[in-house]
Amino acid sequence: MSAGKSTESVTLRIPGEILRDIDRIATATERSRSFIILRALKGYLLNEGADVLAAIDGQAQLDAGEHEDFDAVLAEMDRLIAGKVS
């Protein structure tokens, strides 16, 4: 983690077999348990989490009226395809 970033403590209950795997990885890589868990969480946020966050942001944009009318977009595409660009 970069210097200057604030951190918060979180208590987490996880299955023993997952914790054993985390500990094995931490030992093998000479990293802390926290480092391994943080890397796993960052990986989640880059993949599945990013999709969830994008959906939340998209819904917020719709709620704020920030969208285009689908029929207008299709009509514009038809004009572009027909070569009638103004």
MOPAC internal coordinates of N, CA, C and O (Angstrom, degrees):
PM7 1SCF
backbone

  N    0.0000 0     0.00 0     0.00 0    0    0    0
  C    1.4426 1     0.00 0     0.00 0    1    0    0
  C    1.5253 1   108.84 1     0.00 0    2    1    0
  O    1.2310 1   120.09 1   -36.93 1    3    2    1
  N    1.3065 1   117.42 1   143.07 1    3    2    1
  C    1.4555 1   122.26 1  -177.35 1    5    3    2
  C    1.5202 1   110.93 1   -72.46 1    6    5    3
  O    1.2310 1   121.34 1   -31.05 1    7    6    5
  N    1.3176 1   115.05 1   148.95 1    7    6    5
  C    1.4614 1   120.04 1   176.31 1    9    7    6
  C    1.5243 1   109.02 1   -65.90 1   10    9    7
  O    1.2310 1   120.76 1   -35.00 1   11   10    9
  N    1.3094 1   116.15 1   145.00 1   11   10    9
  C    1.4522 1   120.35 1   177.76 1   13   11   10
  C    1.5085 1   114.73 1    92.90 1   14   13   11
  O    1.2310 1   119.61 1   166.86 1   15   14   13
  N    1.3258 1   118.35 1   -13.14 1   15   14   13
  C    1.4576 1   120.46 1   178.11 1   17   15   14
  C    1.5157 1   108.82 1   -85.13 1   18   17   15
  O    1.2310 1   120.54 1   -45.26 1   19   18   17
  N    1.3210 1   116.56 1   134.74 1   19   18   17
  C    1.4522 1   119.37 1   178.71 1   21   19   18
  C    1.5267 1   109.67 1   -78.68 1   22   21   19
  O    1.2310 1   120.94 1   -29.65 1   23   22   21
  N    1.3057 1   115.80 1   150.35 1   23   22   21
  C    1.4578 1   121.06 1   178.20 1   25   23   22
  C    1.5123 1   109.28 1  -126.81 1   26   25   23
  O    1.2310 1   121.02 1   -20.47 1   27   26   25
  N    1.3080 1   115.66 1   159.53 1   27   26   25
  C    1.4521 1   122.15 1   176.24 1   29   27   26
  C    1.5149 1   108.32 1  -130.89 1   30   29   27
  O    1.2310 1   121.10 1   -31.16 1   31   30   29
  N    1.3061 1   115.50 1   148.84 1   31   30   29
  C    1.4519 1   121.35 1   178.71 1   33   31   30
  C    1.5215 1   109.35 1   -87.50 1   34   33   31
  O    1.2310 1   121.00 1   -40.89 1   35   34   33
  N    1.3434 1   115.69 1   139.11 1   35   34   33
  C    1.4618 1   122.17 1   179.49 1   37   35   34
  C    1.5257 1   107.92 1  -131.88 1   38   37   35
  O    1.2310 1   120.85 1   -45.50 1   39   38   37
  N    1.3173 1   115.98 1   134.50 1   39   38   37
  C    1.4568 1   120.41 1   174.54 1   41   39   38
  C    1.5145 1   107.71 1   -96.46 1   42   41   39
  O    1.2310 1   120.74 1   -45.51 1   43   42   41
  N    1.3269 1   116.20 1   134.49 1   43   42   41
  C    1.4603 1   120.78 1  -172.94 1   45   43   42
  C    1.5154 1   109.70 1  -139.55 1   46   45   43
  O    1.2310 1   120.39 1   -45.09 1   47   46   45
  N    1.3190 1   116.87 1   134.91 1   47   46   45
  C    1.4577 1   121.69 1   174.75 1   49   47   46
  C    1.5203 1   107.61 1  -107.78 1   50   49   47
  O    1.2310 1   120.89 1   -57.43 1   51   50   49
  N    1.3376 1   115.90 1   122.57 1   51   50   49
  C    1.4600 1   120.76 1   179.91 1   53   51   50
  C    1.5256 1   109.12 1  -131.84 1   54   53   51
  O    1.2310 1   120.36 1   -23.62 1   55   54   53
  N    1.3123 1   116.93 1   156.38 1   55   54   53
  C    1.4657 1   120.12 1   178.48 1   57   55   54
  C    1.5300 1   111.76 1   -59.65 1   58   57   55
  O    1.2310 1   121.09 1   -35.06 1   59   58   57
  N    1.3363 1   115.51 1   144.94 1   59   58   57
  C    1.4531 1   121.48 1  -177.68 1   61   59   58
  C    1.5104 1   114.26 1   -56.16 1   62   61   59
  O    1.2310 1   120.06 1   140.36 1   63   62   61
  N    1.3401 1   117.50 1   -39.64 1   63   62   61
  C    1.4677 1   119.10 1  -178.07 1   65   63   62
  C    1.5237 1   111.93 1   -65.67 1   66   65   63
  O    1.2310 1   120.24 1   147.50 1   67   66   65
  N    1.3242 1   117.15 1   -32.50 1   67   66   65
  C    1.4609 1   120.04 1   177.38 1   69   67   66
  C    1.5213 1   109.44 1   -70.57 1   70   69   67
  O    1.2310 1   120.31 1   137.32 1   71   70   69
  N    1.3157 1   117.01 1   -42.68 1   71   70   69
  C    1.4591 1   120.47 1   178.67 1   73   71   70
  C    1.5293 1   111.06 1   -63.52 1   74   73   71
  O    1.2310 1   120.34 1   141.69 1   75   74   73
  N    1.3086 1   116.96 1   -38.31 1   75   74   73
  C    1.4750 1   119.79 1   177.31 1   77   75   74
  C    1.5285 1   110.56 1   -62.30 1   78   77   75
  O    1.2310 1   120.50 1   137.78 1   79   78   77
  N    1.3277 1   116.65 1   -42.22 1   79   78   77
  C    1.4738 1   119.75 1   177.74 1   81   79   78
  C    1.5266 1   110.66 1   -64.23 1   82   81   79
  O    1.2310 1   120.32 1   138.18 1   83   82   81
  N    1.3183 1   116.99 1   -41.82 1   83   82   81
  C    1.4728 1   120.85 1   178.14 1   85   83   82
  C    1.5190 1   109.67 1   -60.67 1   86   85   83
  O    1.2310 1   120.46 1   134.73 1   87   86   85
  N    1.3229 1   116.72 1   -45.27 1   87   86   85
  C    1.4638 1   120.65 1   179.48 1   89   87   86
  C    1.5214 1   111.85 1   -63.78 1   90   89   87
  O    1.2310 1   119.86 1   140.60 1   91   90   89
  N    1.3227 1   117.87 1   -39.40 1   91   90   89
  C    1.4620 1   121.02 1   177.67 1   93   91   90
  C    1.5254 1   110.95 1   -62.96 1   94   93   91
  O    1.2310 1   120.94 1   136.70 1   95   94   93
  N    1.3307 1   115.81 1   -43.30 1   95   94   93
  C    1.4669 1   120.18 1   178.94 1   97   95   94
  C    1.5223 1   110.00 1   -65.64 1   98   97   95
  O    1.2310 1   120.34 1   137.23 1   99   98   97
  N    1.3239 1   116.96 1   -42.77 1   99   98   97
  C    1.4686 1   121.02 1   179.71 1  101   99   98
  C    1.5257 1   110.68 1   -60.58 1  102  101   99
  O    1.2310 1   120.72 1   135.67 1  103  102  101
  N    1.3133 1   116.22 1   -44.33 1  103  102  101
  C    1.4652 1   120.33 1   179.18 1  105  103  102
  C    1.5235 1   110.91 1   -64.23 1  106  105  103
  O    1.2310 1   120.25 1   132.95 1  107  106  105
  N    1.3144 1   117.12 1   -47.05 1  107  106  105
  C    1.4641 1   121.34 1  -177.68 1  109  107  106
  C    1.5266 1   112.14 1   -63.36 1  110  109  107
  O    1.2310 1   120.24 1   146.20 1  111  110  109
  N    1.3202 1   117.16 1   -33.80 1  111  110  109
  C    1.4674 1   120.79 1  -176.99 1  113  111  110
  C    1.5253 1   112.94 1   -98.82 1  114  113  111
  O    1.2310 1   121.10 1  -179.41 1  115  114  113
  N    1.3420 1   115.51 1     0.59 1  115  114  113
  C    1.4656 1   121.32 1  -177.77 1  117  115  114
  C    1.5218 1   111.99 1    55.56 1  118  117  115
  O    1.2310 1   121.75 1  -137.41 1  119  118  117
  N    1.3139 1   114.26 1    42.59 1  119  118  117
  C    1.4580 1   122.09 1   176.76 1  121  119  118
  C    1.5279 1   108.92 1  -119.24 1  122  121  119
  O    1.2310 1   120.41 1   -13.25 1  123  122  121
  N    1.3078 1   116.82 1   166.75 1  123  122  121
  C    1.4573 1   120.21 1   178.38 1  125  123  122
  C    1.5255 1   110.45 1   -82.84 1  126  125  123
  O    1.2310 1   121.60 1   -20.60 1  127  126  125
  N    1.3055 1   114.54 1   159.40 1  127  126  125
  C    1.4660 1   121.08 1   174.43 1  129  127  126
  C    1.5312 1   109.15 1   -56.11 1  130  129  127
  O    1.2310 1   120.45 1   136.30 1  131  130  129
  N    1.3294 1   116.75 1   -43.70 1  131  130  129
  C    1.4726 1   120.95 1  -179.46 1  133  131  130
  C    1.5234 1   111.35 1   -60.81 1  134  133  131
  O    1.2310 1   120.16 1   139.66 1  135  134  133
  N    1.3217 1   117.29 1   -40.34 1  135  134  133
  C    1.4622 1   121.01 1   179.15 1  137  135  134
  C    1.5275 1   110.59 1   -60.50 1  138  137  135
  O    1.2310 1   120.74 1   134.03 1  139  138  137
  N    1.3325 1   116.20 1   -45.97 1  139  138  137
  C    1.4650 1   120.79 1  -178.50 1  141  139  138
  C    1.5253 1   110.60 1   -64.39 1  142  141  139
  O    1.2310 1   120.04 1   135.30 1  143  142  141
  N    1.3139 1   117.53 1   -44.70 1  143  142  141
  C    1.4661 1   121.13 1   179.29 1  145  143  142
  C    1.5227 1   110.85 1   -63.92 1  146  145  143
  O    1.2310 1   120.31 1   138.18 1  147  146  145
  N    1.3251 1   117.01 1   -41.82 1  147  146  145
  C    1.4683 1   120.60 1   178.79 1  149  147  146
  C    1.5228 1   111.16 1   -62.40 1  150  149  147
  O    1.2310 1   120.25 1   137.80 1  151  150  149
  N    1.3421 1   117.12 1   -42.20 1  151  150  149
  C    1.4715 1   120.45 1   177.00 1  153  151  150
  C    1.5273 1   110.87 1   -61.18 1  154  153  151
  O    1.2310 1   120.53 1   138.88 1  155  154  153
  N    1.3411 1   116.58 1   -41.12 1  155  154  153
  C    1.4674 1   120.40 1   179.08 1  157  155  154
  C    1.5272 1   110.60 1   -63.55 1  158  157  155
  O    1.2310 1   120.35 1   138.12 1  159  158  157
  N    1.3207 1   116.94 1   -41.88 1  159  158  157
  C    1.4663 1   120.22 1   179.32 1  161  159  158
  C    1.5268 1   111.20 1   -66.17 1  162  161  159
  O    1.2310 1   120.36 1   139.66 1  163  162  161
  N    1.3188 1   116.92 1   -40.34 1  163  162  161
  C    1.4656 1   119.90 1   177.33 1  165  163  162
  C    1.5292 1   110.76 1   -62.23 1  166  165  163
  O    1.2310 1   120.47 1   140.52 1  167  166  165
  N    1.3382 1   116.72 1   -39.48 1  167  166  165
  C    1.4633 1   120.53 1   176.96 1  169  167  166
  C    1.5148 1   111.50 1   -61.85 1  170  169  167
  O    1.2310 1   120.60 1   138.06 1  171  170  169
  N    1.3193 1   116.46 1   -41.94 1  171  170  169
  C    1.4631 1   120.33 1   177.35 1  173  171  170
  C    1.5267 1   110.43 1   -61.74 1  174  173  171
  O    1.2310 1   120.80 1   134.44 1  175  174  173
  N    1.3358 1   116.08 1   -45.56 1  175  174  173
  C    1.4641 1   119.52 1  -178.38 1  177  175  174
  C    1.5216 1   112.32 1   -64.32 1  178  177  175
  O    1.2310 1   119.78 1   150.36 1  179  178  177
  N    1.3259 1   118.03 1   -29.64 1  179  178  177
  C    1.4686 1   120.87 1   177.84 1  181  179  178
  C    1.5226 1   112.41 1   -75.65 1  182  181  179
  O    1.2310 1   120.02 1   157.92 1  183  182  181
  N    1.3190 1   117.56 1   -22.08 1  183  182  181
  C    1.4583 1   121.38 1  -176.50 1  185  183  182
  C    1.5269 1   110.83 1  -108.52 1  186  185  183
  O    1.2310 1   120.24 1    82.88 1  187  186  185
  N    1.3046 1   117.14 1   -97.12 1  187  186  185
  C    1.4680 1   121.06 1  -177.34 1  189  187  186
  C    1.5218 1   112.29 1   -59.22 1  190  189  187
  O    1.2310 1   120.77 1   136.76 1  191  190  189
  N    1.3104 1   116.13 1   -43.24 1  191  190  189
  C    1.4613 1   120.03 1  -178.59 1  193  191  190
  C    1.5138 1   112.24 1   -60.31 1  194  193  191
  O    1.2310 1   120.47 1   143.02 1  195  194  193
  N    1.3221 1   116.70 1   -36.98 1  195  194  193
  C    1.4710 1   120.63 1   179.51 1  197  195  194
  C    1.5223 1   110.73 1   -63.14 1  198  197  195
  O    1.2310 1   120.25 1   142.24 1  199  198  197
  N    1.3337 1   117.12 1   -37.76 1  199  198  197
  C    1.4679 1   120.54 1   177.91 1  201  199  198
  C    1.5274 1   110.87 1   -64.87 1  202  201  199
  O    1.2310 1   120.73 1   137.44 1  203  202  201
  N    1.3161 1   116.21 1   -42.56 1  203  202  201
  C    1.4740 1   120.56 1   179.54 1  205  203  202
  C    1.5208 1   110.16 1   -65.08 1  206  205  203
  O    1.2310 1   120.32 1   134.68 1  207  206  205
  N    1.3291 1   116.99 1   -45.32 1  207  206  205
  C    1.4630 1   120.45 1   179.57 1  209  207  206
  C    1.5276 1   111.69 1   -63.70 1  210  209  207
  O    1.2310 1   120.18 1   142.04 1  211  210  209
  N    1.3334 1   117.25 1   -37.96 1  211  210  209
  C    1.4665 1   120.49 1   177.75 1  213  211  210
  C    1.5286 1   110.75 1   -64.39 1  214  213  211
  O    1.2310 1   120.30 1   140.50 1  215  214  213
  N    1.3258 1   117.03 1   -39.50 1  215  214  213
  C    1.4625 1   120.75 1   178.16 1  217  215  214
  C    1.5262 1   110.56 1   -65.22 1  218  217  215
  O    1.2310 1   120.35 1   138.94 1  219  218  217
  N    1.3245 1   116.94 1   -41.06 1  219  218  217
  C    1.4755 1   121.09 1   177.90 1  221  219  218
  C    1.5209 1   109.85 1   -62.36 1  222  221  219
  O    1.2310 1   120.59 1   133.69 1  223  222  221
  N    1.3474 1   116.48 1   -46.31 1  223  222  221
  C    1.4678 1   120.21 1   179.54 1  225  223  222
  C    1.5225 1   111.39 1   -64.12 1  226  225  223
  O    1.2310 1   120.39 1   139.64 1  227  226  225
  N    1.3279 1   116.87 1   -40.36 1  227  226  225
  C    1.4641 1   120.31 1   178.14 1  229  227  226
  C    1.5162 1   112.24 1   -62.81 1  230  229  227
  O    1.2310 1   120.48 1   138.11 1  231  230  229
  N    1.3188 1   116.68 1   -41.89 1  231  230  229
  C    1.4628 1   120.07 1   178.26 1  233  231  230
  C    1.5258 1   110.49 1   -64.61 1  234  233  231
  O    1.2310 1   120.36 1   141.61 1  235  234  233
  N    1.3337 1   116.92 1   -38.39 1  235  234  233
  C    1.4703 1   120.30 1   177.62 1  237  235  234
  C    1.5271 1   110.89 1   -63.29 1  238  237  235
  O    1.2310 1   120.41 1   141.15 1  239  238  237
  N    1.3451 1   116.82 1   -38.85 1  239  238  237
  C    1.4610 1   120.18 1   177.12 1  241  239  238
  C    1.5229 1   111.12 1   -64.81 1  242  241  239
  O    1.2310 1   120.45 1   136.97 1  243  242  241
  N    1.3193 1   116.75 1   -43.03 1  243  242  241
  C    1.4690 1   119.95 1   177.57 1  245  243  242
  C    1.5193 1   110.73 1   -61.89 1  246  245  243
  O    1.2310 1   120.91 1   135.18 1  247  246  245
  N    1.3358 1   115.86 1   -44.82 1  247  246  245
  C    1.4590 1   120.38 1   179.59 1  249  247  246
  C    1.5254 1   112.17 1   -61.31 1  250  249  247
  O    1.2310 1   120.70 1   149.32 1  251  250  249
  N    1.3417 1   116.26 1   -30.68 1  251  250  249
  C    1.4678 1   121.17 1   179.84 1  253  251  250
  C    1.5270 1   111.89 1   -86.60 1  254  253  251
  O    1.2310 1   120.10 1  -177.92 1  255  254  253
  N    1.3387 1   117.41 1     2.08 1  255  254  253
  C    1.4594 1   120.82 1   178.87 1  257  255  254
  C    1.5208 1   113.52 1    80.36 1  258  257  255
  O    1.2310 1   120.16 1  -165.46 1  259  258  257
  N    1.3174 1   117.30 1    14.54 1  259  258  257
  C    1.4668 1   121.67 1  -178.96 1  261  259  258
  C    1.5222 1   109.59 1   -91.50 1  262  261  259
  O    1.2310 1   121.07 1   -97.64 1  263  262  261
  N    1.3265 1   115.55 1    82.36 1  263  262  261
  C    1.4590 1   120.09 1   179.76 1  265  263  262
  C    1.5082 1   109.55 1  -158.02 1  266  265  263
  O    1.2310 1   120.85 1   -12.95 1  267  266  265
  N    1.3032 1   115.98 1   167.05 1  267  266  265
  C    1.4610 1   122.47 1   177.41 1  269  267  266
  C    1.5247 1   108.70 1  -109.11 1  270  269  267
  O    1.2310 1   120.74 1   -33.60 1  271  270  269
  N    1.3134 1   116.20 1   146.40 1  271  270  269
  C    1.4591 1   121.11 1   176.32 1  273  271  270
  C    1.5307 1   108.40 1   -69.92 1  274  273  271
  O    1.2310 1   120.23 1   -53.80 1  275  274  273
  N    1.3201 1   117.17 1   126.20 1  275  274  273
  C    1.4572 1   121.97 1  -175.96 1  277  275  274
  C    1.5246 1   111.92 1   -60.02 1  278  277  275
  O    1.2310 1   120.07 1   137.50 1  279  278  277
  N    1.3160 1   117.48 1   -42.50 1  279  278  277
  C    1.4667 1   120.56 1   179.46 1  281  279  278
  C    1.5242 1   111.42 1   -63.36 1  282  281  279
  O    1.2310 1   120.03 1   143.25 1  283  282  281
  N    1.3218 1   117.55 1   -36.75 1  283  282  281
  C    1.4685 1   120.91 1   178.08 1  285  283  282
  C    1.5268 1   110.23 1   -67.11 1  286  285  283
  O    1.2310 1   120.36 1   140.94 1  287  286  285
  N    1.3200 1   116.92 1   -39.06 1  287  286  285
  C    1.4670 1   120.60 1   178.10 1  289  287  286
  C    1.5281 1   109.78 1   -64.10 1  290  289  287
  O    1.2310 1   119.92 1   134.94 1  291  290  289
  N    1.3282 1   117.77 1   -45.06 1  291  290  289
  C    1.4639 1   120.99 1   178.20 1  293  291  290
  C    1.5270 1   111.45 1   -61.78 1  294  293  291
  O    1.2310 1   120.26 1   138.92 1  295  294  293
  N    1.3247 1   117.12 1   -41.08 1  295  294  293
  C    1.4640 1   120.45 1   178.86 1  297  295  294
  C    1.5298 1   110.75 1   -63.47 1  298  297  295
  O    1.2310 1   120.45 1   139.60 1  299  298  297
  N    1.3312 1   116.75 1   -40.40 1  299  298  297
  C    1.4652 1   120.46 1   178.01 1  301  299  298
  C    1.5266 1   110.42 1   -65.16 1  302  301  299
  O    1.2310 1   120.12 1   139.84 1  303  302  301
  N    1.3153 1   117.38 1   -40.16 1  303  302  301
  C    1.4620 1   120.63 1   177.65 1  305  303  302
  C    1.5202 1   110.54 1   -63.34 1  306  305  303
  O    1.2310 1   119.90 1   138.06 1  307  306  305
  N    1.3097 1   117.80 1   -41.94 1  307  306  305
  C    1.4575 1   121.07 1   176.92 1  309  307  306
  C    1.5136 1   111.45 1   -59.61 1  310  309  307
  O    1.2310 1   120.53 1   138.21 1  311  310  309
  N    1.3598 1   116.59 1   -41.79 1  311  310  309
  C    1.4619 1   120.73 1   178.40 1  313  311  310
  C    1.5343 1   110.52 1   -63.90 1  314  313  311
  O    1.2310 1   120.26 1   138.04 1  315  314  313
  N    1.3450 1   117.11 1   -41.96 1  315  314  313
  C    1.4579 1   121.34 1   178.93 1  317  315  314
  C    1.5181 1   111.05 1   -62.64 1  318  317  315
  O    1.2310 1   120.79 1   135.25 1  319  318  317
  N    1.3144 1   116.10 1   -44.75 1  319  318  317
  C    1.4646 1   121.14 1  -179.06 1  321  319  318
  C    1.5260 1   110.37 1   -64.39 1  322  321  319
  O    1.2310 1   120.70 1   141.86 1  323  322  321
  N    1.3088 1   116.26 1   -38.14 1  323  322  321
  C    1.4612 1   120.69 1  -178.84 1  325  323  322
  C    1.5260 1   111.79 1   -77.76 1  326  325  323
  O    1.2310 1   120.29 1   175.14 1  327  326  325
  N    1.3312 1   117.05 1    -4.86 1  327  326  325
  C    1.4584 1   120.09 1   179.45 1  329  327  326
  C    1.5030 1   113.63 1    79.42 1  330  329  327
  O    1.2310 1   120.10 1  -160.75 1  331  330  329
  N    1.3037 1   117.41 1    19.25 1  331  330  329
  C    1.4630 1   121.34 1  -178.70 1  333  331  330
  C    1.5157 1   110.99 1  -102.91 1  334  333  331
  O    1.2310 1   120.82 1  -128.46 1  335  334  333
  N    1.3186 1   116.03 1    51.54 1  335  334  333
  C    1.4644 1   121.11 1   179.65 1  337  335  334
  C    1.5091 1   108.07 1   -82.91 1  338  337  335
  O    1.2310 1   120.86 1   -47.35 1  339  338  337
  N    1.3178 1   115.97 1   132.65 1  339  338  337
  C    1.4763 1   118.61 1  -179.91 1  341  339  338
  C    1.4963 1   111.64 1   -92.17 1  342  341  339
  O    1.2310 1   120.10 1   180.00 1  343  342  341

